[in-house]
Amino acid sequence: MSLNIPTTKAPRVVIIGGGFAGLELANKLHGQNFQVVILDKNNYHQFQPLLYQVATAGLEPSSIAFPFRKLFQKQENFHFRMVEVQEIYPEKKRLLTNKGEIFYDYLVIANGAGNNFFGNTNIEKYAYPMKSISEALALRNTIFQRFENALTAENTKEKESNLNIVVVGGGPTGVEVAGALSEMRNKILPKDYPEMDFTKMRIILIQGDKRLLSSMSEESSSKSDYYLKSMNVEIYYNSKVTNYDGEHVFFNENETIPTKTLIWAAGVIGNRINGLNENCYGPGGRIIVDQFNACIQHPQLFAIGDIALVNGDENFPKGHPQMAQPAIQQGKRLAKNLIKIQKNEQLIPFKYKDLGSMATIGRNKAVVELPSWKFQGFFAWLVWIVVHLRSILGIKNRLAVLVNWIWNYFTYNLSLRLIIKSKDK
Ligand SMILES: Cc1cc2nc3c(=O)[nH]c(=O)nc-3n(C[C@H](O)[C@H](O)[C@H](O)COP(=O)(O)OP(=O)(O)OC[C@H]3O[C@@H](n4cnc5c(N)ncnc54)[C@H](O)[C@@H]3O)c2cc1C
């Protein structure tokens, strides 16, 4: 079975994954002498930085997702197939997917990273991760179902474990989701559930490191600690979750917290596709590439974004941060280099330009670190809003997000507190 892609005279670039990296590459190849094929298991691009707002009922999933077919409507010699790539045969320049096979001239792996449960099967089974729209929606359903269950709980213990939410991981995702949950508990839930005492609901953040946001400065860490504590989030530092049975989370030597909702934001690992030489993989399951994003083990095979570990950038000996900017910049550079390969010109090595990092903790509360300026508070929060709005694809989506944010800001009234159950046929 094949994927029915027409053959043309132009060399075929197959891109696995339409995330930040794959999408940027495809866009930059527009109008060039290539046939571009994007393969993705979803039919939409998702804006992961705002997933936590979908999970906490702040945004509709459709405002942070964009269908590939709409994005590339006007692009000639572009093809999309919604398939899951299963195996690569580099020596045959061939790929196997769940719907058939496809041959390539150049292959770009841009399939990102998934959740890392560090081999703990119980945590994998019972915890709620948040790396995709489906996972964020599952979490939203669960959170609101737990509140309903708490109302009808037969005893205090049952009520507590329905109400408590534990977040594991104190990076930007963990900090942002803990802040959003706390705002919901403090301002919104008491109006919806007047019979319930939400002062009994605990939001707990468990962090393995000695500080939050450990990839940012100590100043940003201590400010986010201050913000979260002022919002009644309990924080445990230097703490390692050892197990979770769906009812209790166990951490450190013998500490435990009753909770039916454990949000896992504690680590990522490269999404592995079978077929590559084992020597291709480095720490974190990332594919080791040179400064041209080429896989050293397999010619004409490239990796970009979260899955790639670029060797040779002296400023980032352990690889670039797994964030949107390195992914976008690698996609852009690889597009230019593919064009150069066709023209037999000298390639330009990838150099990451750090534009800074930021995290928001709640309304009027954010931390921002630009290359030459660090700041926090209301202005940082405004900057966070502008940067995220600018990065969302599509004017309609931007408007939808902006209207939601303004509405929520003034009314403290998230409108999406629906429990929508999927119906399996
Ligand atoms: C909750 C959350 C919050 C984040 N917040 C921020 C932030 O505030 N700022 C920031 O800079 N970064 C943030 N990040 C990180 C950022 O989203 C990633 O670094 C970025 O998405 C990486 O881009 P990518 O293109 O490499 O991979 P992705 O964007 O993950 O895209 C990978 C694509 O590959 C597809 N795919 C995977 N496997 C297969 C397969 N076998 N077959 C077919 N398709 C496949 C997926 O469907 C997906 O579309 C956040 C991430 C998460 C999860």
The ligand as an SDF file (V2000), in Angstrom:
LIG
                    3D

 53 58  0  0  0  0  0  0  0  0999 V2000
    2.3030   21.9140   27.9390 C   0  0  0  0  0  0  0  0  0  0  0  0
    3.4780   22.5040   27.1800 C   0  0  0  0  0  0  0  0  0  0  0  0
    3.8050   23.8390   27.3410 C   0  0  0  0  0  0  0  0  0  0  0  0
    4.8730   24.3940   26.6440 C   0  0  0  0  0  0  0  0  0  0  0  0
    5.1480   25.7240   26.8030 N   0  0  0  0  0  0  0  0  0  0  0  0
    6.1400   26.2870   26.0760 C   0  0  0  0  0  0  0  0  0  0  0  0
    6.4010   27.6850   26.1530 C   0  0  0  0  0  0  0  0  0  0  0  0
    5.7150   28.4150   26.9030 O   0  0  0  0  0  0  0  0  0  0  0  0
    7.3930   28.2110   25.3740 N   0  0  0  0  0  0  0  0  0  0  0  0
    8.1300   27.4290   24.5350 C   0  0  0  0  0  0  0  0  0  0  0  0
    9.0030   27.9450   23.8240 O   0  0  0  0  0  0  0  0  0  0  0  0
    7.9350   26.1050   24.4580 N   0  0  0  0  0  0  0  0  0  0  0  0
    6.9480   25.5080   25.2000 C   0  0  0  0  0  0  0  0  0  0  0  0
    6.7280   24.1650   25.0980 N   0  0  0  0  0  0  0  0  0  0  0  0
    7.6240   23.3560   24.2660 C   0  0  0  0  0  0  0  0  0  0  0  0
    7.2780   23.4790   22.7970 C   0  0  0  0  0  0  0  0  0  0  0  0
    5.8990   23.2890   22.6050 O   0  0  0  0  0  0  0  0  0  0  0  0
    8.0870   22.4410   22.0300 C   0  0  0  0  0  0  0  0  0  0  0  0
    9.4450   22.6980   22.2430 O   0  0  0  0  0  0  0  0  0  0  0  0
    7.7850   22.4960   20.5490 C   0  0  0  0  0  0  0  0  0  0  0  0
    6.4320   22.1340   20.3300 O   0  0  0  0  0  0  0  0  0  0  0  0
    8.6950   21.5550   19.7760 C   0  0  0  0  0  0  0  0  0  0  0  0
    8.3460   21.6030   18.4290 O   0  0  0  0  0  0  0  0  0  0  0  0
    8.5640   20.3250   17.4940 P   0  0  0  0  0  0  0  0  0  0  0  0
    8.1300   20.7410   16.1310 O   0  0  0  0  0  0  0  0  0  0  0  0
    9.9200   19.7830   17.6730 O   0  0  0  0  0  0  0  0  0  0  0  0
    7.5640   19.2090   18.0670 O   0  0  0  0  0  0  0  0  0  0  0  0
    5.9990   19.2580   18.3120 P   0  0  0  0  0  0  0  0  0  0  0  0
    5.4790   20.6280   18.3320 O   0  0  0  0  0  0  0  0  0  0  0  0
    5.7780   18.3850   19.5000 O   0  0  0  0  0  0  0  0  0  0  0  0
    5.3960   18.5300   17.0210 O   0  0  0  0  0  0  0  0  0  0  0  0
    5.6000   17.1710   16.7500 C   0  0  0  0  0  0  0  0  0  0  0  0
    4.5480   16.7190   15.7500 C   0  0  0  0  0  0  0  0  0  0  0  0
    4.8530   15.3920   15.3440 O   0  0  0  0  0  0  0  0  0  0  0  0
    3.6740   14.6170   15.2860 C   0  0  0  0  0  0  0  0  0  0  0  0
    4.0830   13.2250   15.4710 N   0  0  0  0  0  0  0  0  0  0  0  0
    4.7240   12.6680   16.5330 C   0  0  0  0  0  0  0  0  0  0  0  0
    4.9960   11.3710   16.3070 N   0  0  0  0  0  0  0  0  0  0  0  0
    4.5090   11.0980   15.0800 C   0  0  0  0  0  0  0  0  0  0  0  0
    4.4880    9.9170   14.2760 C   0  0  0  0  0  0  0  0  0  0  0  0
    5.0500    8.7640   14.6800 N   0  0  0  0  0  0  0  0  0  0  0  0
    3.8940    9.9750   13.0660 N   0  0  0  0  0  0  0  0  0  0  0  0
    3.3250   11.1220   12.6250 C   0  0  0  0  0  0  0  0  0  0  0  0
    3.3400   12.2740   13.3540 N   0  0  0  0  0  0  0  0  0  0  0  0
    3.9270   12.2580   14.5480 C   0  0  0  0  0  0  0  0  0  0  0  0
    2.7990   15.1860   16.3920 C   0  0  0  0  0  0  0  0  0  0  0  0
    1.4340   14.9270   16.1480 O   0  0  0  0  0  0  0  0  0  0  0  0
    3.1380   16.6730   16.3120 C   0  0  0  0  0  0  0  0  0  0  0  0
    2.2560   17.3650   15.4670 O   0  0  0  0  0  0  0  0  0  0  0  0
    5.6550   23.5840   25.7870 C   0  0  0  0  0  0  0  0  0  0  0  0
    5.3380   22.2300   25.6330 C   0  0  0  0  0  0  0  0  0  0  0  0
    4.2560   21.6850   26.3190 C   0  0  0  0  0  0  0  0  0  0  0  0
    3.9140   20.2300   26.1350 C   0  0  0  0  0  0  0  0  0  0  0  0
  1  2  1  0
  2  3  1  0
  2 52  2  0
  3  4  2  0
  4  5  1  0
  4 50  1  0
  5  6  2  0
  6  7  1  0
  6 13  1  0
  7  8  2  0
  7  9  1  0
  9 10  1  0
 10 11  2  0
 10 12  1  0
 12 13  2  0
 13 14  1  0
 14 15  1  0
 14 50  1  0
 15 16  1  0
 16 17  1  0
 16 18  1  0
 18 19  1  0
 18 20  1  0
 20 21  1  0
 20 22  1  0
 22 23  1  0
 23 24  1  0
 24 25  2  0
 24 26  1  0
 24 27  1  0
 27 28  1  0
 28 29  2  0
 28 30  1  0
 28 31  1  0
 31 32  1  0
 32 33  1  0
 33 34  1  0
 33 48  1  0
 34 35  1  0
 35 36  1  0
 35 46  1  0
 36 37  1  0
 36 45  1  0
 37 38  2  0
 38 39  1  0
 39 40  1  0
 39 45  2  0
 40 41  1  0
 40 42  2  0
 42 43  1  0
 43 44  2  0
 44 45  1  0
 46 47  1  0
 46 48  1  0
 48 49  1  0
 50 51  2  0
 51 52  1  0
 52 53  1  0
M  END
$$$$
